[in-house]
């Protein structure tokens, strides 16, 4: 008689439709730090350590929305089917506006000169939904499914009908 078969435990994280824009998986040298108000200063993406001239990869399939220079920095933006636009800078483009690209396709090479980078070079990777005043900046690490969510316990004053402002019902 043979022993019953059991399923092997799953050790890999679930796949998302996005992937890292650098290989191998880079270190995050500056995290996402959005401003409290949209017009205030903040860090609307993450900085990823890499070597100068490292190939930069499309995090997901999409269409090149922009490839050019913004504020003196070479930049590539890709619009994805879910409405999210990912942005990569400083990246010397190897793609053109309107070009359809696949996930993991090389879109350019990393240039040096990203201010505040503690590595040989840093890729600033951003993500947003919408545009103009309606733009909402997202933590691109959330697209990868690598963020940890920590829930805080409810305090009595957080529960409706309890706490200092509760009104007694008779």
C-alpha positions as CSV (number, residue, x, y, z in Angstrom):
1,X,0.0,0.0,0.0
2,X,1.4,3.4,-0.9
3,X,1.4,6.4,1.4
4,X,-1.1,9.1,0.7
5,X,0.2,12.0,-1.3
6,X,0.2,15.4,0.4
7,X,0.5,18.8,-1.3
8,X,3.9,20.5,-1.0
9,X,3.7,23.7,1.1
10,X,3.7,26.9,-0.9
11,X,6.8,28.9,-0.2
12,X,6.7,31.5,-3.0
13,X,4.8,34.7,-2.6
14,X,1.8,35.0,-4.8
15,X,2.6,36.6,-8.2
16,X,1.2,40.0,-9.1
17,X,0.9,41.4,-12.5
18,X,3.8,43.8,-11.7
19,X,7.5,42.9,-11.3
20,X,10.7,44.7,-10.1
21,X,12.1,47.2,-12.7
22,X,15.6,46.0,-12.0
23,X,17.2,42.6,-11.9
24,X,18.4,41.2,-9.6
25,X,15.9,42.4,-7.0
26,X,17.4,45.8,-5.8
27,X,17.7,47.3,-2.4
28,X,15.3,50.2,-1.6
29,X,17.5,53.1,-0.5
30,X,14.7,55.7,-0.1
31,X,11.1,54.7,0.6
32,X,7.8,56.1,-0.5
33,X,7.0,59.2,1.6
34,X,4.0,61.1,0.1
35,X,3.3,64.6,1.2
36,X,0.2,65.3,3.4
37,X,-1.1,67.7,0.8
38,X,-0.6,67.1,-2.9
39,X,1.3,70.4,-3.4
40,X,3.7,69.9,-0.6
41,X,7.2,68.3,-1.0
42,X,7.5,64.6,-0.5
43,X,8.9,61.5,-2.1
44,X,6.3,60.1,-4.6
45,X,8.1,56.9,-5.4
46,X,11.0,54.7,-4.2
47,X,14.7,54.9,-5.0
48,X,16.2,51.5,-6.0
49,X,20.0,50.9,-5.9
50,X,21.7,49.7,-9.1
51,X,24.8,50.1,-11.2
52,X,25.2,52.9,-13.7
53,X,24.0,51.7,-17.2
54,X,21.9,48.9,-15.6
55,X,19.0,47.8,-17.9
56,X,15.7,49.1,-16.6
57,X,12.7,46.8,-17.2
58,X,9.0,47.5,-17.7
59,X,7.3,46.5,-14.4
60,X,4.3,45.4,-16.4
61,X,3.1,45.3,-20.0
62,X,1.7,48.6,-21.3
63,X,2.2,51.5,-23.7
64,X,5.0,54.0,-23.5
65,X,3.2,57.2,-22.3
66,X,6.3,59.4,-22.3
67,X,10.0,59.0,-23.2
68,X,12.1,62.2,-22.9
69,X,13.5,64.7,-20.5
70,X,11.6,66.2,-17.5
71,X,13.4,68.9,-15.5
72,X,16.7,67.9,-17.0
73,X,16.3,64.2,-16.2
74,X,15.8,61.4,-18.8
75,X,12.4,59.8,-18.0
76,X,10.2,57.0,-19.2
77,X,6.5,56.6,-18.3
78,X,4.4,53.6,-19.1
79,X,0.5,53.4,-19.0
80,X,-0.8,50.0,-18.0
81,X,-4.1,48.3,-18.7
82,X,-5.3,48.9,-15.1
83,X,-4.9,52.7,-15.5
84,X,-1.7,53.0,-13.5
85,X,1.2,54.9,-15.0
86,X,4.7,53.9,-13.8
87,X,7.6,56.3,-14.1
88,X,11.3,55.5,-14.3
89,X,14.1,58.1,-13.9
90,X,16.9,58.8,-14.7
91,X,16.5,56.4,-17.6
92,X,17.9,56.9,-21.1
93,X,15.1,55.5,-23.2
94,X,15.4,52.6,-25.6
95,X,11.7,52.9,-26.4
96,X,9.4,55.5,-28.0
97,X,6.1,57.1,-27.1
98,X,3.2,54.9,-28.2
99,X,5.3,51.7,-28.4
100,X,3.6,48.7,-26.8
101,X,6.0,46.8,-24.5
102,X,5.9,43.6,-22.5
103,X,6.5,42.9,-18.9
104,X,10.3,42.6,-18.2
105,X,11.2,44.3,-21.6
106,X,14.2,46.6,-21.4
107,X,12.9,50.2,-21.7
108,X,16.3,51.9,-21.2
109,X,19.5,52.1,-19.2
110,X,20.0,53.8,-15.8
111,X,21.8,57.1,-15.8
112,X,23.8,58.5,-12.9
113,X,22.9,61.7,-11.2
114,X,19.9,61.0,-9.0
115,X,20.1,63.5,-6.1
116,X,20.3,61.9,-2.7
117,X,21.3,58.5,-3.9
118,X,23.7,56.7,-1.7
119,X,24.4,54.0,-4.3
120,X,26.5,54.1,-7.5
121,X,23.1,55.0,-9.2
122,X,19.5,55.0,-8.2
123,X,16.3,54.3,-10.1
124,X,13.5,56.5,-8.9
125,X,10.4,54.4,-9.6
126,X,7.0,56.0,-9.2
127,X,3.3,55.0,-9.8
128,X,0.1,57.0,-10.1
129,X,-3.5,56.7,-11.0
130,X,-5.1,59.6,-12.8
131,X,-3.5,62.8,-14.0
132,X,-3.3,66.5,-13.1
133,X,-5.2,67.5,-10.0
134,X,-6.8,64.0,-9.9
135,X,-3.5,62.1,-9.8
136,X,-3.1,59.8,-6.8
137,X,0.5,58.7,-6.2
138,X,0.9,55.1,-5.1
139,X,3.7,53.2,-3.4
140,X,5.1,51.1,-6.3
141,X,6.1,48.4,-3.8
142,X,2.4,47.9,-3.2
143,X,2.1,46.9,-6.9
144,X,4.5,44.0,-6.1
145,X,2.7,42.7,-3.1
146,X,5.7,43.2,-0.8
147,X,4.3,45.7,1.6
148,X,3.3,44.6,5.1
149,X,0.0,45.9,6.4
150,X,0.0,46.4,10.2
151,X,-3.4,46.9,11.8
152,X,-3.6,48.9,15.0
153,X,-6.0,47.7,17.7
154,X,-9.2,49.6,18.2
155,X,-9.3,51.8,21.2
156,X,-12.6,52.3,23.1
157,X,-13.0,55.8,21.7
158,X,-12.7,54.4,18.1
159,X,-15.8,52.1,18.5
160,X,-19.1,53.8,17.5
161,X,-21.4,54.2,20.5
162,X,-18.5,54.1,23.0
163,X,-15.9,56.4,24.2
164,X,-16.1,60.0,25.5
165,X,-18.5,61.3,22.9
166,X,-21.0,58.5,23.1
167,X,-24.6,59.5,24.0
168,X,-26.5,57.1,26.4
169,X,-29.6,55.6,24.8
170,X,-32.6,54.7,27.0
